[in-house]
Amino acid sequence: MVPRVIPVLLVSDGYLVKPVRFSGDRYIGDPINAVRIFNEKQVDELMICDIDATVRGSGVNYTLIEEIASEAFMPVGYGGGVASAADAQRITGIGVEKVILNTAAFRSPHVVSEVSEALGSSSTVVSVDAKRKLAGGWETYASRARIKLGLTPSAAAAQAQAQGAGEILVSSIDREGTFSGYDLKLIRSVAESVSVPVLALGGAQSLSDFAAALEAGASAVAAGSAFVMTGKHRAVLINYPSPVDIRSLAAIQ
């Protein structure tokens, strides 16, 4: 099977932004324009995350979701400010296929079960954001790395699966936006702790990075900077691998 290669667009205040290690947001442009370009490039799947919705307490940006759903030709996953099954149902009612939970998944774990019961596990994604500890291993965070959860990423992923999550999005805080490659040990540790698909995010730059993540146990690969920037000066350029390049990854799985 051809693996899933998923662009992740990060938005704040309705604008497309790109942070590094979860901070220092750089303005990139209009997310709707990015969606249109990804349509032209025949992207199979897209994720949109409002990175400040929970931090600011602004809740779900339904206006943005409606605009994206009306433009996107591909299945879309949305995360940001989702706090209940009612939120999730309203989001999917607009036309979004998957809902991504982070803070609510760990602040109120029952929300994962409720969303899974309402939408089905295949539409319920939990994001596990991990940062390396000086003493070794990782700590898991929520709310844009502002809340330390006291869980290893493996434990957080296993808890999410037990509550009904059908996918785990594992994100390396240390690698995000750095073009330094995925944290392969992190991916492997999470993949070995759950039986549901694991999506790798954070640090990708090239096709070889995607291949390494798949070899480490990821079922799919996701990236932000790699698909909105290019070159050593990180010029803004929406891009996506060719179908031939993506098919070349199929032998790995």
C-alpha positions in Angstrom: 0.0 0.0 0.0 1.1 3.5 -0.7 1.8 5.3 2.6 -0.1 8.4 3.6 2.0 11.6 3.3 0.1 14.4 5.1 0.7 18.1 5.0 -0.1 19.8 8.4 -1.1 23.5 8.3 -0.9 25.4 11.5 -3.1 28.4 11.9 -3.4 31.2 14.5 -6.0 34.0 14.4 -7.0 32.6 11.0 -3.6 33.0 9.5 -1.2 30.3 8.3 1.9 30.3 10.6 5.0 28.2 11.1 6.6 28.1 14.6 9.9 26.3 15.5 9.8 24.0 18.5 6.3 25.2 19.2 7.2 28.9 19.5 8.1 32.0 17.5 5.3 31.9 15.0 6.3 33.1 11.5 3.5 34.4 9.3 3.2 32.3 6.1 0.0 33.4 4.4 -3.6 32.5 3.9 -4.5 28.9 4.8 -7.3 28.9 2.2 -4.8 29.7 -0.5 -2.6 26.8 0.7 -5.5 24.4 0.6 -6.2 25.4 -3.0 -2.6 24.8 -4.0 -2.6 21.4 -2.3 -5.8 20.6 -4.3 -3.8 21.3 -7.5 -1.1 19.0 -6.2 -3.6 16.2 -5.6 -2.8 15.8 -1.9 -4.7 12.8 -0.5 -5.1 14.1 3.0 -4.7 17.3 5.0 -4.5 18.3 8.6 -5.4 21.8 10.0 -4.5 22.7 13.6 -5.4 25.9 15.3 -2.5 26.1 17.6 -3.8 28.8 19.9 -7.5 28.0 20.2 -7.1 26.2 23.5 -4.4 28.4 24.9 -6.5 31.5 24.3 -9.7 29.8 25.3 -11.3 30.9 22.0 -12.7 27.5 21.2 -13.2 26.0 17.7 -13.0 28.4 14.8 -16.0 27.1 12.9 -15.8 29.9 10.3 -12.3 28.8 9.3 -13.5 25.1 9.2 -16.4 26.0 6.9 -14.1 27.9 4.5 -11.6 25.0 4.4 -14.2 22.3 4.0 -15.8 24.2 1.1 -12.4 24.4 -0.7 -10.6 21.1 0.1 -10.9 18.3 -2.4 -9.2 15.9 0.0 -10.2 14.5 3.5 -9.3 16.9 6.2 -8.5 16.4 9.9 -9.0 19.4 12.3 -7.6 20.1 15.7 -7.8 23.1 18.0 -10.1 24.0 20.8 -12.1 20.8 20.6 -13.4 20.1 24.1 -16.4 17.8 23.7 -18.2 15.3 21.5 -20.7 18.1 20.6 -17.7 20.1 19.2 -16.5 17.1 17.3 -20.0 16.4 15.8 -20.4 20.0 14.7 -17.0 19.9 13.0 -17.7 16.7 11.1 -21.1 18.0 10.2 -19.4 20.8 8.3 -17.5 18.3 6.2 -14.3 17.5 8.1 -13.5 13.8 8.3 -11.3 13.6 11.4 -11.0 15.4 14.7 -7.7 15.8 16.5 -7.7 16.1 20.3 -4.8 17.1 22.5 -5.4 19.1 25.7 -9.0 17.7 26.2 -7.7 14.2 25.6 -5.6 14.4 28.8 -7.4 17.0 30.8 -10.6 15.0 30.5 -9.8 11.6 29.0 -13.5 10.6 28.9 -13.8 13.1 26.0 -11.8 10.8 23.8 -14.4 8.0 24.5 -17.3 10.3 23.9 -15.9 11.5 20.6 -15.0 8.0 19.5 -18.5 6.8 20.3 -20.0 9.7 18.4 -17.8 9.7 15.3 -16.1 6.2 15.4 -12.5 5.5 16.3 -11.3 6.0 12.7 -12.3 9.7 13.0 -10.8 10.2 16.4 -7.1 11.2 16.5 -5.1 12.1 19.6 -2.0 14.2 19.4 0.9 13.2 21.7 3.4 16.1 21.9 6.7 15.0 23.3 9.9 16.7 24.4 13.2 15.0 25.4 14.3 15.1 29.0 17.8 15.9 30.0 18.0 12.7 31.9 16.8 10.6 29.0 13.4 9.6 27.7 10.5 12.1 27.0 7.9 14.1 28.7 4.5 14.6 27.2 2.9 18.0 27.0 -0.5 19.6 26.1 -1.8 23.1 25.4 1.0 24.0 23.0 3.7 22.6 25.4 2.5 24.7 28.3 1.1 21.8 30.4 3.4 18.9 31.5 1.3 15.8 31.8 3.6 13.5 33.8 3.2 10.8 31.2 5.7 9.2 28.8 4.6 9.4 25.2 4.1 5.6 25.2 1.8 5.8 28.2 -0.1 8.8 26.8 -0.6 6.9 23.5 -1.7 3.7 25.2 -4.2 5.7 27.3 -5.6 7.4 24.2 -6.0 4.1 22.4 -7.8 2.6 25.5 -10.2 5.5 25.5 -11.1 4.9 21.8 -8.6 6.8 19.7 -8.2 5.3 16.3 -4.9 7.1 15.4 -2.1 8.6 17.3 -0.3 11.7 16.0 3.1 11.8 17.7 4.9 15.1 17.5 8.4 15.9 18.5 8.6 19.4 20.1 12.4 19.4 19.8 12.3 18.7 16.1 9.3 20.8 15.0 10.3 23.2 12.3 14.0 22.4 12.4 14.4 20.2 9.3 16.6 17.9 11.4 14.6 14.7 10.7 12.1 12.9 12.8 12.9 11.6 16.3 13.0 8.0 15.3 13.4 6.6 18.8 10.3 8.5 19.9 8.3 7.1 16.9 9.5 3.6 17.6 8.6 3.7 21.3 5.1 5.0 20.6 4.5 2.6 17.7 5.5 -0.4 19.9 3.0 0.7 22.7 -0.2 0.8 20.6 -1.9 -1.2 17.9 -3.5 1.7 16.1 -1.8 3.7 13.3 0.9 6.1 14.4 1.4 9.3 12.4 4.9 10.9 12.7 5.3 14.7 12.8 8.2 17.0 13.6 11.5 17.6 11.8 10.9 16.2 8.3 12.7 17.7 5.3 13.1 15.1 2.7 11.8 11.8 1.2 14.5 10.0 3.1 13.1 11.4 6.4 9.7 9.9 5.5 11.3 6.6 4.7 13.1 6.6 8.0 9.9 7.3 10.0 8.1 4.5 8.2 10.9 2.1 9.0 10.7 3.2 12.6 7.1 2.0 12.8 5.0 5.0 11.7 2.0 4.1 9.6 1.9 7.5 8.0 4.1 10.6 7.9 3.1 14.2 8.4 5.0 17.4 7.9 4.5 21.2 8.1 7.6 23.1 7.3 8.7 20.7 4.6 5.5 21.5 2.6 5.4 25.2 3.0 9.0 26.2 2.9 12.1 25.5 0.7 15.8 26.1 0.6 18.3 27.2 3.2 16.6 30.6 3.6 13.2 28.8 4.2 11.4 30.8 1.5 7.7 30.3 1.5 6.7 27.8 -1.2 3.8 25.3 -1.0 5.1 22.0 -2.3 4.4 18.3 -2.2 6.2 15.1 -3.4 5.3 13.7 -6.8 3.2 10.6 -7.0 6.3 8.6 -8.1 8.2 9.7 -5.1 5.3 8.8 -2.7 4.9 5.4 -4.4 8.6 4.7 -3.8 7.9 4.6 -0.1 5.4 1.7 -0.5 8.1 -0.9 -0.3 9.0 0.2 3.2 5.7 -0.8 4.8 
